[in-house]
Amino acid sequence: MASSRRIAVCLEVSLRETIASALNWPGWCRAGRDDGGALKALASYAVRYAPVARQAARRMARLVIGAWATFDEIAAASPAELRKGPRGGELTPA
């Protein structure tokens, strides 16, 4: 998986090893003897972790679509007074 995308990483350093964890991707972490070794090990697992990331992105997209569909249903069923904008004016569709 060749990508120039940056991944936020946390390093947990102890006397015996360093653990590198991808902050926004739970479960994607690897250990090494030092910072460089842990980062190299983490990067080497990017290809193995890619299916997890793809699945999570699809799931997130379905959740967002579902949330907006629910918001639309609630707004359509709400009284006109509740559909006013933050200052009491009517909301106009974008």
PDB file of N, CA, C and O in Angstrom, chain B, residues numbered from 101:
ATOM      1  N   MET B 101       0.847  -1.163   0.000  1.00  0.00           N
ATOM      2  CA  MET B 101       0.000   0.000   0.000  1.00  0.00           C
ATOM      3  C   MET B 101       0.899   1.233   0.000  1.00  0.00           C
ATOM      4  O   MET B 101       1.329   1.677   1.065  1.00  0.00           O
ATOM      5  N   ALA B 102       1.181   1.776  -1.134  1.00  0.00           N
ATOM      6  CA  ALA B 102       2.015   2.963  -1.231  1.00  0.00           C
ATOM      7  C   ALA B 102       1.129   4.195  -1.144  1.00  0.00           C
ATOM      8  O   ALA B 102       0.272   4.422  -1.998  1.00  0.00           O
ATOM      9  N   SER B 103       1.346   4.986  -0.104  1.00  0.00           N
ATOM     10  CA  SER B 103       0.536   6.174   0.097  1.00  0.00           C
ATOM     11  C   SER B 103       1.370   7.227   0.788  1.00  0.00           C
ATOM     12  O   SER B 103       2.245   6.912   1.594  1.00  0.00           O
ATOM     13  N   SER B 104       1.099   8.463   0.472  1.00  0.00           N
ATOM     14  CA  SER B 104       1.811   9.550   1.125  1.00  0.00           C
ATOM     15  C   SER B 104       0.967  10.120   2.264  1.00  0.00           C
ATOM     16  O   SER B 104       1.324  11.137   2.859  1.00  0.00           O
ATOM     17  N   ARG B 105      -0.157   9.459   2.562  1.00  0.00           N
ATOM     18  CA  ARG B 105      -1.040   9.923   3.633  1.00  0.00           C
ATOM     19  C   ARG B 105      -0.353   9.766   4.981  1.00  0.00           C
ATOM     20  O   ARG B 105       0.255   8.735   5.266  1.00  0.00           O
ATOM     21  N   ARG B 106      -0.457  10.783   5.791  1.00  0.00           N
ATOM     22  CA  ARG B 106       0.157  10.732   7.123  1.00  0.00           C
ATOM     23  C   ARG B 106      -0.804  10.110   8.120  1.00  0.00           C
ATOM     24  O   ARG B 106      -2.014  10.324   8.045  1.00  0.00           O
ATOM     25  N   ILE B 107      -0.268   9.349   9.044  1.00  0.00           N
ATOM     26  CA  ILE B 107      -1.044   8.690  10.085  1.00  0.00           C
ATOM     27  C   ILE B 107      -0.542   9.204  11.429  1.00  0.00           C
ATOM     28  O   ILE B 107       0.656   9.149  11.709  1.00  0.00           O
ATOM     29  N   ALA B 108      -1.455   9.703  12.262  1.00  0.00           N
ATOM     30  CA  ALA B 108      -1.086  10.151  13.608  1.00  0.00           C
ATOM     31  C   ALA B 108      -0.728   8.924  14.440  1.00  0.00           C
ATOM     32  O   ALA B 108      -1.482   7.953  14.488  1.00  0.00           O
ATOM     33  N   VAL B 109       0.430   8.980  15.093  1.00  0.00           N
ATOM     34  CA  VAL B 109       0.949   7.834  15.833  1.00  0.00           C
ATOM     35  C   VAL B 109       1.320   8.248  17.250  1.00  0.00           C
ATOM     36  O   VAL B 109       1.821   9.349  17.477  1.00  0.00           O
ATOM     37  N   CYS B 110       1.070   7.360  18.190  1.00  0.00           N
ATOM     38  CA  CYS B 110       1.480   7.534  19.582  1.00  0.00           C
ATOM     39  C   CYS B 110       2.590   6.527  19.866  1.00  0.00           C
ATOM     40  O   CYS B 110       2.487   5.362  19.483  1.00  0.00           O
ATOM     41  N   LEU B 111       3.641   6.970  20.529  1.00  0.00           N
ATOM     42  CA  LEU B 111       4.721   6.065  20.918  1.00  0.00           C
ATOM     43  C   LEU B 111       4.706   5.879  22.430  1.00  0.00           C
ATOM     44  O   LEU B 111       4.744   6.854  23.182  1.00  0.00           O
ATOM     45  N   GLU B 112       4.652   4.630  22.872  1.00  0.00           N
ATOM     46  CA  GLU B 112       4.752   4.293  24.290  1.00  0.00           C
ATOM     47  C   GLU B 112       6.143   3.705  24.496  1.00  0.00           C
ATOM     48  O   GLU B 112       6.454   2.621  24.004  1.00  0.00           O
ATOM     49  N   VAL B 113       6.964   4.431  25.224  1.00  0.00           N
ATOM     50  CA  VAL B 113       8.376   4.066  25.353  1.00  0.00           C
ATOM     51  C   VAL B 113       8.664   3.529  26.755  1.00  0.00           C
ATOM     52  O   VAL B 113       8.309   4.143  27.761  1.00  0.00           O
ATOM     53  N   SER B 114       9.314   2.370  26.792  1.00  0.00           N
ATOM     54  CA  SER B 114       9.785   1.812  28.061  1.00  0.00           C
ATOM     55  C   SER B 114      11.273   1.489  27.896  1.00  0.00           C
ATOM     56  O   SER B 114      11.840   1.699  26.823  1.00  0.00           O
ATOM     57  N   LEU B 115      11.881   0.998  28.920  1.00  0.00           N
ATOM     58  CA  LEU B 115      13.298   0.658  28.838  1.00  0.00           C
ATOM     59  C   LEU B 115      13.558  -0.505  27.888  1.00  0.00           C
ATOM     60  O   LEU B 115      14.632  -0.586  27.292  1.00  0.00           O
ATOM     61  N   ARG B 116      12.586  -1.410  27.739  1.00  0.00           N
ATOM     62  CA  ARG B 116      12.796  -2.616  26.934  1.00  0.00           C
ATOM     63  C   ARG B 116      12.268  -2.533  25.513  1.00  0.00           C
ATOM     64  O   ARG B 116      12.801  -3.188  24.618  1.00  0.00           O
ATOM     65  N   GLU B 117      11.209  -1.724  25.288  1.00  0.00           N
ATOM     66  CA  GLU B 117      10.617  -1.653  23.955  1.00  0.00           C
ATOM     67  C   GLU B 117       9.818  -0.376  23.778  1.00  0.00           C
ATOM     68  O   GLU B 117       9.536   0.348  24.733  1.00  0.00           O
ATOM     69  N   THR B 118       9.464  -0.124  22.535  1.00  0.00           N
ATOM     70  CA  THR B 118       8.584   0.987  22.188  1.00  0.00           C
ATOM     71  C   THR B 118       7.409   0.414  21.409  1.00  0.00           C
ATOM     72  O   THR B 118       7.579  -0.447  20.546  1.00  0.00           O
ATOM     73  N   ILE B 119       6.225   0.899  21.724  1.00  0.00           N
ATOM     74  CA  ILE B 119       5.024   0.477  21.008  1.00  0.00           C
ATOM     75  C   ILE B 119       4.493   1.677  20.236  1.00  0.00           C
ATOM     76  O   ILE B 119       4.258   2.744  20.804  1.00  0.00           O
ATOM     77  N   ALA B 120       4.308   1.487  18.936  1.00  0.00           N
ATOM     78  CA  ALA B 120       3.739   2.524  18.073  1.00  0.00           C
ATOM     79  C   ALA B 120       2.288   2.155  17.792  1.00  0.00           C
ATOM     80  O   ALA B 120       1.995   1.034  17.376  1.00  0.00           O
ATOM     81  N   SER B 121       1.378   3.105  18.023  1.00  0.00           N
ATOM     82  CA  SER B 121      -0.053   2.885  17.787  1.00  0.00           C
ATOM     83  C   SER B 121      -0.584   3.966  16.866  1.00  0.00           C
ATOM     84  O   SER B 121      -0.305   5.149  17.062  1.00  0.00           O
ATOM     85  N   ALA B 122      -1.350   3.561  15.859  1.00  0.00           N
ATOM     86  CA  ALA B 122      -2.022   4.520  14.979  1.00  0.00           C
ATOM     87  C   ALA B 122      -3.231   5.055  15.746  1.00  0.00           C
ATOM     88  O   ALA B 122      -4.143   4.298  16.075  1.00  0.00           O
ATOM     89  N   LEU B 123      -3.237   6.353  16.029  1.00  0.00           N
ATOM     90  CA  LEU B 123      -4.243   6.928  16.919  1.00  0.00           C
ATOM     91  C   LEU B 123      -5.678   6.784  16.426  1.00  0.00           C
ATOM     92  O   LEU B 123      -6.572   6.521  17.230  1.00  0.00           O
ATOM     93  N   ASN B 124      -5.916   6.945  15.155  1.00  0.00           N
ATOM     94  CA  ASN B 124      -7.282   6.900  14.638  1.00  0.00           C
ATOM     95  C   ASN B 124      -7.703   5.525  14.136  1.00  0.00           C
ATOM     96  O   ASN B 124      -8.778   5.378  13.555  1.00  0.00           O
ATOM     97  N   TRP B 125      -6.855   4.511  14.357  1.00  0.00           N
ATOM     98  CA  TRP B 125      -7.154   3.165  13.871  1.00  0.00           C
ATOM     99  C   TRP B 125      -6.944   2.159  14.997  1.00  0.00           C
ATOM    100  O   TRP B 125      -5.882   1.542  15.083  1.00  0.00           O
ATOM    101  N   PRO B 126      -7.947   1.984  15.867  1.00  0.00           N
ATOM    102  CA  PRO B 126      -7.804   1.052  16.991  1.00  0.00           C
ATOM    103  C   PRO B 126      -7.376  -0.343  16.531  1.00  0.00           C
ATOM    104  O   PRO B 126      -7.897  -0.881  15.554  1.00  0.00           O
ATOM    105  N   GLY B 127      -6.440  -0.897  17.242  1.00  0.00           N
ATOM    106  CA  GLY B 127      -5.963  -2.233  16.922  1.00  0.00           C
ATOM    107  C   GLY B 127      -4.722  -2.254  16.053  1.00  0.00           C
ATOM    108  O   GLY B 127      -4.050  -3.282  15.967  1.00  0.00           O
ATOM    109  N   TRP B 128      -4.398  -1.128  15.397  1.00  0.00           N
ATOM    110  CA  TRP B 128      -3.222  -1.083  14.539  1.00  0.00           C
ATOM    111  C   TRP B 128      -2.049  -0.565  15.373  1.00  0.00           C
ATOM    112  O   TRP B 128      -1.846   0.642  15.505  1.00  0.00           O
ATOM    113  N   CYS B 129      -1.289  -1.497  15.927  1.00  0.00           N
ATOM    114  CA  CYS B 129      -0.122  -1.125  16.739  1.00  0.00           C
ATOM    115  C   CYS B 129       0.931  -2.224  16.623  1.00  0.00           C
ATOM    116  O   CYS B 129       0.622  -3.386  16.361  1.00  0.00           O
ATOM    117  N   ARG B 130       2.161  -1.827  16.822  1.00  0.00           N
ATOM    118  CA  ARG B 130       3.281  -2.761  16.716  1.00  0.00           C
ATOM    119  C   ARG B 130       4.400  -2.309  17.644  1.00  0.00           C
ATOM    120  O   ARG B 130       4.540  -1.124  17.945  1.00  0.00           O
ATOM    121  N   ALA B 131       5.194  -3.279  18.091  1.00  0.00           N
ATOM    122  CA  ALA B 131       6.299  -2.996  18.998  1.00  0.00           C
ATOM    123  C   ALA B 131       7.635  -3.141  18.287  1.00  0.00           C
ATOM    124  O   ALA B 131       7.751  -3.836  17.278  1.00  0.00           O
ATOM    125  N   GLY B 132       8.643  -2.467  18.838  1.00  0.00           N
ATOM    126  CA  GLY B 132      10.016  -2.573  18.364  1.00  0.00           C
ATOM    127  C   GLY B 132      10.956  -2.279  19.519  1.00  0.00           C
ATOM    128  O   GLY B 132      10.529  -1.856  20.593  1.00  0.00           O
ATOM    129  N   ARG B 133      12.235  -2.506  19.286  1.00  0.00           N
ATOM    130  CA  ARG B 133      13.214  -2.262  20.350  1.00  0.00           C
ATOM    131  C   ARG B 133      13.382  -0.783  20.666  1.00  0.00           C
ATOM    132  O   ARG B 133      13.741  -0.415  21.785  1.00  0.00           O
ATOM    133  N   ASP B 134      13.114   0.077  19.654  1.00  0.00           N
ATOM    134  CA  ASP B 134      13.231   1.524  19.840  1.00  0.00           C
ATOM    135  C   ASP B 134      12.173   2.213  18.974  1.00  0.00           C
ATOM    136  O   ASP B 134      11.376   1.546  18.314  1.00  0.00           O
ATOM    137  N   ASP B 135      12.168   3.562  18.980  1.00  0.00           N
ATOM    138  CA  ASP B 135      11.164   4.317  18.208  1.00  0.00           C
ATOM    139  C   ASP B 135      11.169   3.928  16.734  1.00  0.00           C
ATOM    140  O   ASP B 135      10.120   3.663  16.147  1.00  0.00           O
ATOM    141  N   GLY B 136      12.358   3.897  16.145  1.00  0.00           N
ATOM    142  CA  GLY B 136      12.479   3.579  14.721  1.00  0.00           C
ATOM    143  C   GLY B 136      11.975   2.185  14.399  1.00  0.00           C
ATOM    144  O   GLY B 136      11.287   1.982  13.399  1.00  0.00           O
ATOM    145  N   GLY B 137      12.317   1.223  15.247  1.00  0.00           N
ATOM    146  CA  GLY B 137      11.879  -0.156  15.032  1.00  0.00           C
ATOM    147  C   GLY B 137      10.368  -0.300  15.148  1.00  0.00           C
ATOM    148  O   GLY B 137       9.743  -1.018  14.368  1.00  0.00           O
ATOM    149  N   ALA B 138       9.787   0.383  16.121  1.00  0.00           N
ATOM    150  CA  ALA B 138       8.337   0.313  16.301  1.00  0.00           C
ATOM    151  C   ALA B 138       7.610   0.966  15.126  1.00  0.00           C
ATOM    152  O   ALA B 138       6.609   0.436  14.642  1.00  0.00           O
ATOM    153  N   LEU B 139       8.108   2.108  14.668  1.00  0.00           N
ATOM    154  CA  LEU B 139       7.485   2.791  13.529  1.00  0.00           C
ATOM    155  C   LEU B 139       7.612   1.968  12.249  1.00  0.00           C
ATOM    156  O   LEU B 139       6.682   1.903  11.446  1.00  0.00           O
ATOM    157  N   LYS B 140       8.776   1.341  12.071  1.00  0.00           N
ATOM    158  CA  LYS B 140       8.978   0.496  10.892  1.00  0.00           C
ATOM    159  C   LYS B 140       8.030  -0.706  10.932  1.00  0.00           C
ATOM    160  O   LYS B 140       7.445  -1.069   9.912  1.00  0.00           O
ATOM    161  N   ALA B 141       7.879  -1.321  12.106  1.00  0.00           N
ATOM    162  CA  ALA B 141       6.974  -2.466  12.246  1.00  0.00           C
ATOM    163  C   ALA B 141       5.530  -2.035  11.993  1.00  0.00           C
ATOM    164  O   ALA B 141       4.779  -2.750  11.330  1.00  0.00           O
ATOM    165  N   LEU B 142       5.137  -0.876  12.515  1.00  0.00           N
ATOM    166  CA  LEU B 142       3.779  -0.369  12.295  1.00  0.00           C
ATOM    167  C   LEU B 142       3.528  -0.159  10.804  1.00  0.00           C
ATOM    168  O   LEU B 142       2.494  -0.574  10.280  1.00  0.00           O
ATOM    169  N   ALA B 143       4.473   0.487  10.123  1.00  0.00           N
ATOM    170  CA  ALA B 143       4.328   0.743   8.688  1.00  0.00           C
ATOM    171  C   ALA B 143       4.261  -0.561   7.897  1.00  0.00           C
ATOM    172  O   ALA B 143       3.539  -0.650   6.903  1.00  0.00           O
ATOM    173  N   SER B 144       5.009  -1.567   8.333  1.00  0.00           N
ATOM    174  CA  SER B 144       5.007  -2.839   7.602  1.00  0.00           C
ATOM    175  C   SER B 144       3.656  -3.545   7.673  1.00  0.00           C
ATOM    176  O   SER B 144       3.365  -4.400   6.836  1.00  0.00           O
ATOM    177  N   TYR B 145       2.840  -3.207   8.644  1.00  0.00           N
ATOM    178  CA  TYR B 145       1.526  -3.826   8.782  1.00  0.00           C
ATOM    179  C   TYR B 145       0.424  -3.025   8.092  1.00  0.00           C
ATOM    180  O   TYR B 145      -0.746  -3.396   8.185  1.00  0.00           O
ATOM    181  N   ALA B 146       0.761  -1.955   7.413  1.00  0.00           N
ATOM    182  CA  ALA B 146      -0.247  -1.141   6.725  1.00  0.00           C
ATOM    183  C   ALA B 146      -1.028  -1.965   5.705  1.00  0.00           C
ATOM    184  O   ALA B 146      -2.247  -1.831   5.603  1.00  0.00           O
ATOM    185  N   VAL B 147      -0.342  -2.806   4.957  1.00  0.00           N
ATOM    186  CA  VAL B 147      -1.015  -3.626   3.943  1.00  0.00           C
ATOM    187  C   VAL B 147      -1.966  -4.617   4.610  1.00  0.00           C
ATOM    188  O   VAL B 147      -3.075  -4.838   4.122  1.00  0.00           O
ATOM    189  N   ARG B 148      -1.540  -5.209   5.716  1.00  0.00           N
ATOM    190  CA  ARG B 148      -2.399  -6.158   6.430  1.00  0.00           C
ATOM    191  C   ARG B 148      -3.602  -5.467   7.058  1.00  0.00           C
ATOM    192  O   ARG B 148      -4.683  -6.050   7.135  1.00  0.00           O
ATOM    193  N   TYR B 149      -3.420  -4.235   7.505  1.00  0.00           N
ATOM    194  CA  TYR B 149      -4.491  -3.498   8.181  1.00  0.00           C
ATOM    195  C   TYR B 149      -5.454  -2.834   7.199  1.00  0.00           C
ATOM    196  O   TYR B 149      -6.562  -2.467   7.591  1.00  0.00           O
ATOM    197  N   ALA B 150      -5.068  -2.672   5.955  1.00  0.00           N
ATOM    198  CA  ALA B 150      -5.881  -1.970   4.950  1.00  0.00           C
ATOM    199  C   ALA B 150      -7.309  -2.508   4.845  1.00  0.00           C
ATOM    200  O   ALA B 150      -8.236  -1.703   4.761  1.00  0.00           O
ATOM    201  N   PRO B 151      -7.538  -3.830   4.845  1.00  0.00           N
ATOM    202  CA  PRO B 151      -8.931  -4.299   4.763  1.00  0.00           C
ATOM    203  C   PRO B 151      -9.790  -3.817   5.943  1.00  0.00           C
ATOM    204  O   PRO B 151     -10.978  -3.542   5.778  1.00  0.00           O
ATOM    205  N   VAL B 152      -9.189  -3.720   7.114  1.00  0.00           N
ATOM    206  CA  VAL B 152      -9.906  -3.211   8.287  1.00  0.00           C
ATOM    207  C   VAL B 152     -10.281  -1.747   8.066  1.00  0.00           C
ATOM    208  O   VAL B 152     -11.414  -1.344   8.332  1.00  0.00           O
ATOM    209  N   ALA B 153      -9.334  -0.965   7.584  1.00  0.00           N
ATOM    210  CA  ALA B 153      -9.587   0.453   7.343  1.00  0.00           C
ATOM    211  C   ALA B 153     -10.660   0.650   6.276  1.00  0.00           C
ATOM    212  O   ALA B 153     -11.523   1.516   6.418  1.00  0.00           O
ATOM    213  N   ARG B 154     -10.613  -0.145   5.213  1.00  0.00           N
ATOM    214  CA  ARG B 154     -11.633  -0.026   4.158  1.00  0.00           C
ATOM    215  C   ARG B 154     -13.012  -0.366   4.701  1.00  0.00           C
ATOM    216  O   ARG B 154     -13.984   0.336   4.424  1.00  0.00           O
ATOM    217  N   GLN B 155     -13.097  -1.434   5.468  1.00  0.00           N
ATOM    218  CA  GLN B 155     -14.386  -1.835   6.049  1.00  0.00           C
ATOM    219  C   GLN B 155     -14.907  -0.754   6.996  1.00  0.00           C
ATOM    220  O   GLN B 155     -16.095  -0.433   6.975  1.00  0.00           O
ATOM    221  N   ALA B 156     -14.030  -0.195   7.820  1.00  0.00           N
ATOM    222  CA  ALA B 156     -14.450   0.850   8.755  1.00  0.00           C
ATOM    223  C   ALA B 156     -14.959   2.073   7.996  1.00  0.00           C
ATOM    224  O   ALA B 156     -15.943   2.682   8.416  1.00  0.00           O
ATOM    225  N   ALA B 157     -14.317   2.447   6.893  1.00  0.00           N
ATOM    226  CA  ALA B 157     -14.754   3.611   6.101  1.00  0.00           C
ATOM    227  C   ALA B 157     -16.126   3.362   5.503  1.00  0.00           C
ATOM    228  O   ALA B 157     -16.959   4.269   5.489  1.00  0.00           O
ATOM    229  N   ARG B 158     -16.386   2.151   5.006  1.00  0.00           N
ATOM    230  CA  ARG B 158     -17.710   1.828   4.451  1.00  0.00           C
ATOM    231  C   ARG B 158     -18.775   1.894   5.544  1.00  0.00           C
ATOM    232  O   ARG B 158     -19.866   2.423   5.333  1.00  0.00           O
ATOM    233  N   ARG B 159     -18.445   1.353   6.707  1.00  0.00           N
ATOM    234  CA  ARG B 159     -19.394   1.360   7.821  1.00  0.00           C
ATOM    235  C   ARG B 159     -19.694   2.791   8.241  1.00  0.00           C
ATOM    236  O   ARG B 159     -20.852   3.138   8.474  1.00  0.00           O
ATOM    237  N   MET B 160     -18.668   3.621   8.340  1.00  0.00           N
ATOM    238  CA  MET B 160     -18.862   5.015   8.747  1.00  0.00           C
ATOM    239  C   MET B 160     -19.743   5.744   7.728  1.00  0.00           C
ATOM    240  O   MET B 160     -20.622   6.518   8.108  1.00  0.00           O
ATOM    241  N   ALA B 161     -19.512   5.501   6.457  1.00  0.00           N
ATOM    242  CA  ALA B 161     -20.324   6.151   5.422  1.00  0.00           C
ATOM    243  C   ALA B 161     -21.788   5.725   5.554  1.00  0.00           C
ATOM    244  O   ALA B 161     -22.683   6.561   5.424  1.00  0.00           O
ATOM    245  N   ARG B 162     -22.044   4.449   5.807  1.00  0.00           N
ATOM    246  CA  ARG B 162     -23.427   3.978   5.980  1.00  0.00           C
ATOM    247  C   ARG B 162     -24.067   4.611   7.208  1.00  0.00           C
ATOM    248  O   ARG B 162     -25.250   4.951   7.181  1.00  0.00           O
ATOM    249  N   LEU B 163     -23.299   4.773   8.285  1.00  0.00           N
ATOM    250  CA  LEU B 163     -23.830   5.410   9.490  1.00  0.00           C
ATOM    251  C   LEU B 163     -24.192   6.871   9.239  1.00  0.00           C
ATOM    252  O   LEU B 163     -25.236   7.336   9.699  1.00  0.00           O
ATOM    253  N   VAL B 164     -23.348   7.593   8.521  1.00  0.00           N
ATOM    254  CA  VAL B 164     -23.624   9.001   8.222  1.00  0.00           C
ATOM    255  C   VAL B 164     -24.863   9.120   7.331  1.00  0.00           C
ATOM    256  O   VAL B 164     -25.724   9.964   7.579  1.00  0.00           O
ATOM    257  N   ILE B 165     -24.956   8.291   6.310  1.00  0.00           N
ATOM    258  CA  ILE B 165     -26.124   8.306   5.418  1.00  0.00           C
ATOM    259  C   ILE B 165     -27.392   7.999   6.225  1.00  0.00           C
ATOM    260  O   ILE B 165     -28.418   8.658   6.053  1.00  0.00           O
ATOM    261  N   GLY B 166     -27.314   7.012   7.088  1.00  0.00           N
ATOM    262  CA  GLY B 166     -28.459   6.655   7.921  1.00  0.00           C
ATOM    263  C   GLY B 166     -28.856   7.773   8.869  1.00  0.00           C
ATOM    264  O   GLY B 166     -30.043   8.028   9.074  1.00  0.00           O
ATOM    265  N   ALA B 167     -27.868   8.438   9.447  1.00  0.00           N
ATOM    266  CA  ALA B 167     -28.154   9.545  10.364  1.00  0.00           C
ATOM    267  C   ALA B 167     -28.868  10.681   9.644  1.00  0.00           C
ATOM    268  O   ALA B 167     -29.854  11.214  10.153  1.00  0.00           O
ATOM    269  N   TRP B 168     -28.377  11.058   8.457  1.00  0.00           N
ATOM    270  CA  TRP B 168     -29.027  12.146   7.720  1.00  0.00           C
ATOM    271  C   TRP B 168     -30.421  11.762   7.264  1.00  0.00           C
ATOM    272  O   TRP B 168     -31.311  12.613   7.256  1.00  0.00           O
ATOM    273  N   ALA B 169     -30.644  10.514   6.885  1.00  0.00           N
ATOM    274  CA  ALA B 169     -31.987  10.069   6.494  1.00  0.00           C
ATOM    275  C   ALA B 169     -32.936  10.181   7.688  1.00  0.00           C
ATOM    276  O   ALA B 169     -34.081  10.606   7.536  1.00  0.00           O
ATOM    277  N   THR B 170     -32.458   9.799   8.874  1.00  0.00           N
ATOM    278  CA  THR B 170     -33.273   9.912  10.084  1.00  0.00           C
ATOM    279  C   THR B 170     -33.567  11.370  10.414  1.00  0.00           C
ATOM    280  O   THR B 170     -34.695  11.708  10.770  1.00  0.00           O
ATOM    281  N   PHE B 171     -32.558  12.241  10.298  1.00  0.00           N
ATOM    282  CA  PHE B 171     -32.772  13.673  10.544  1.00  0.00           C
ATOM    283  C   PHE B 171     -33.826  14.227   9.593  1.00  0.00           C
ATOM    284  O   PHE B 171     -34.692  14.999  10.004  1.00  0.00           O
ATOM    285  N   ASP B 172     -33.755  13.834   8.317  1.00  0.00           N
ATOM    286  CA  ASP B 172     -34.736  14.297   7.329  1.00  0.00           C
ATOM    287  C   ASP B 172     -36.151  13.836   7.692  1.00  0.00           C
ATOM    288  O   ASP B 172     -37.106  14.602   7.563  1.00  0.00           O
ATOM    289  N   GLU B 173     -36.284  12.588   8.144  1.00  0.00           N
ATOM    290  CA  GLU B 173     -37.596  12.077   8.537  1.00  0.00           C
ATOM    291  C   GLU B 173     -38.150  12.843   9.738  1.00  0.00           C
ATOM    292  O   GLU B 173     -39.331  13.191   9.767  1.00  0.00           O
ATOM    293  N   ILE B 174     -37.302  13.100  10.719  1.00  0.00           N
ATOM    294  CA  ILE B 174     -37.730  13.823  11.915  1.00  0.00           C
ATOM    295  C   ILE B 174     -38.125  15.253  11.553  1.00  0.00           C
ATOM    296  O   ILE B 174     -39.147  15.755  12.020  1.00  0.00           O
ATOM    297  N   ALA B 175     -37.318  15.903  10.724  1.00  0.00           N
ATOM    298  CA  ALA B 175     -37.620  17.282  10.321  1.00  0.00           C
ATOM    299  C   ALA B 175     -38.939  17.347   9.550  1.00  0.00           C
ATOM    300  O   ALA B 175     -39.724  18.274   9.747  1.00  0.00           O
ATOM    301  N   ALA B 176     -39.186  16.385   8.687  1.00  0.00           N
ATOM    302  CA  ALA B 176     -40.419  16.377   7.896  1.00  0.00           C
ATOM    303  C   ALA B 176     -41.649  16.181   8.783  1.00  0.00           C
ATOM    304  O   ALA B 176     -42.723  16.701   8.481  1.00  0.00           O
ATOM    305  N   ALA B 177     -41.493  15.433   9.874  1.00  0.00           N
ATOM    306  CA  ALA B 177     -42.621  15.163  10.763  1.00  0.00           C
ATOM    307  C   ALA B 177     -42.781  16.223  11.859  1.00  0.00           C
ATOM    308  O   ALA B 177     -43.763  16.190  12.601  1.00  0.00           O
ATOM    309  N   SER B 178     -41.847  17.148  11.970  1.00  0.00           N
ATOM    310  CA  SER B 178     -41.885  18.165  13.026  1.00  0.00           C
ATOM    311  C   SER B 178     -42.840  19.291  12.671  1.00  0.00           C
ATOM    312  O   SER B 178     -43.033  19.587  11.492  1.00  0.00           O
ATOM    313  N   PRO B 179     -43.445  19.928  13.681  1.00  0.00           N
ATOM    314  CA  PRO B 179     -44.292  21.091  13.426  1.00  0.00           C
ATOM    315  C   PRO B 179     -43.478  22.208  12.779  1.00  0.00           C
ATOM    316  O   PRO B 179     -42.270  22.308  12.993  1.00  0.00           O
ATOM    317  N   ALA B 180     -44.135  23.035  11.999  1.00  0.00           N
ATOM    318  CA  ALA B 180     -43.471  24.122  11.281  1.00  0.00           C
ATOM    319  C   ALA B 180     -42.683  25.025  12.219  1.00  0.00           C
ATOM    320  O   ALA B 180     -41.612  25.511  11.856  1.00  0.00           O
ATOM    321  N   GLU B 181     -43.197  25.252  13.412  1.00  0.00           N
ATOM    322  CA  GLU B 181     -42.523  26.141  14.365  1.00  0.00           C
ATOM    323  C   GLU B 181     -41.139  25.615  14.751  1.00  0.00           C
ATOM    324  O   GLU B 181     -40.215  26.394  14.987  1.00  0.00           O
ATOM    325  N   LEU B 182     -41.007  24.292  14.814  1.00  0.00           N
ATOM    326  CA  LEU B 182     -39.722  23.699  15.163  1.00  0.00           C
ATOM    327  C   LEU B 182     -38.745  23.678  13.990  1.00  0.00           C
ATOM    328  O   LEU B 182     -37.547  23.483  14.191  1.00  0.00           O
ATOM    329  N   ARG B 183     -39.236  23.874  12.784  1.00  0.00           N
ATOM    330  CA  ARG B 183     -38.367  23.845  11.607  1.00  0.00           C
ATOM    331  C   ARG B 183     -37.753  25.203  11.302  1.00  0.00           C
ATOM    332  O   ARG B 183     -37.052  25.350  10.301  1.00  0.00           O
ATOM    333  N   LYS B 184     -38.004  26.194  12.146  1.00  0.00           N
ATOM    334  CA  LYS B 184     -37.444  27.529  11.923  1.00  0.00           C
ATOM    335  C   LYS B 184     -35.949  27.511  12.206  1.00  0.00           C
ATOM    336  O   LYS B 184     -35.449  26.665  12.948  1.00  0.00           O
ATOM    337  N   GLY B 185     -35.257  28.452  11.607  1.00  0.00           N
ATOM    338  CA  GLY B 185     -33.821  28.563  11.811  1.00  0.00           C
ATOM    339  C   GLY B 185     -33.480  29.039  13.210  1.00  0.00           C
ATOM    340  O   GLY B 185     -34.385  29.260  14.015  1.00  0.00           O
ATOM    341  N   PRO B 186     -32.198  29.204  13.524  1.00  0.00           N
ATOM    342  CA  PRO B 186     -31.758  29.555  14.884  1.00  0.00           C
ATOM    343  C   PRO B 186     -32.287  30.910  15.365  1.00  0.00           C
ATOM    344  O   PRO B 186     -32.374  31.136  16.572  1.00  0.00           O
ATOM    345  N   ARG B 187     -32.636  31.799  14.463  1.00  0.00           N
ATOM    346  CA  ARG B 187     -33.136  33.110  14.853  1.00  0.00           C
ATOM    347  C   ARG B 187     -34.628  33.268  14.548  1.00  0.00           C
ATOM    348  O   ARG B 187     -35.144  34.385  14.504  1.00  0.00           O
ATOM    349  N   GLY B 188     -35.310  32.148  14.340  1.00  0.00           N
ATOM    350  CA  GLY B 188     -36.734  32.198  14.106  1.00  0.00           C
ATOM    351  C   GLY B 188     -37.144  32.289  12.654  1.00  0.00           C
ATOM    352  O   GLY B 188     -38.338  32.237  12.356  1.00  0.00           O
ATOM    353  N   GLY B 189     -36.193  32.425  11.731  1.00  0.00           N
ATOM    354  CA  GLY B 189     -36.517  32.499  10.322  1.00  0.00           C
ATOM    355  C   GLY B 189     -36.626  31.118   9.712  1.00  0.00           C
ATOM    356  O   GLY B 189     -36.209  30.133  10.321  1.00  0.00           O
ATOM    357  N   GLU B 190     -37.170  31.039   8.539  1.00  0.00           N
ATOM    358  CA  GLU B 190     -37.310  29.745   7.876  1.00  0.00           C
ATOM    359  C   GLU B 190     -35.960  29.289   7.330  1.00  0.00           C
ATOM    360  O   GLU B 190     -35.185  30.096   6.819  1.00  0.00           O
ATOM    361  N   LEU B 191     -35.693  28.023   7.440  1.00  0.00           N
ATOM    362  CA  LEU B 191     -34.485  27.441   6.854  1.00  0.00           C
ATOM    363  C   LEU B 191     -34.703  27.245   5.372  1.00  0.00           C
ATOM    364  O   LEU B 191     -35.770  26.793   4.956  1.00  0.00           O
ATOM    365  N   THR B 192     -33.725  27.572   4.584  1.00  0.00           N
ATOM    366  CA  THR B 192     -33.835  27.352   3.136  1.00  0.00           C
ATOM    367  C   THR B 192     -32.928  26.204   2.756  1.00  0.00           C
ATOM    368  O   THR B 192     -31.779  26.156   3.196  1.00  0.00           O
ATOM    369  N   PRO B 193     -33.421  25.268   1.940  1.00  0.00           N
ATOM    370  CA  PRO B 193     -32.580  24.144   1.523  1.00  0.00           C
ATOM    371  C   PRO B 193     -31.360  24.631   0.733  1.00  0.00           C
ATOM    372  O   PRO B 193     -31.439  25.595  -0.029  1.00  0.00           O
ATOM    373  N   ALA B 194     -30.262  23.958   0.930  1.00  0.00           N
ATOM    374  CA  ALA B 194     -29.020  24.328   0.228  1.00  0.00           C
ATOM    375  C   ALA B 194     -29.061  23.860  -1.199  1.00  0.00           C
ATOM    376  O   ALA B 194     -28.108  24.077  -1.947  1.00  0.00           O
TER     377      ALA B 194
END
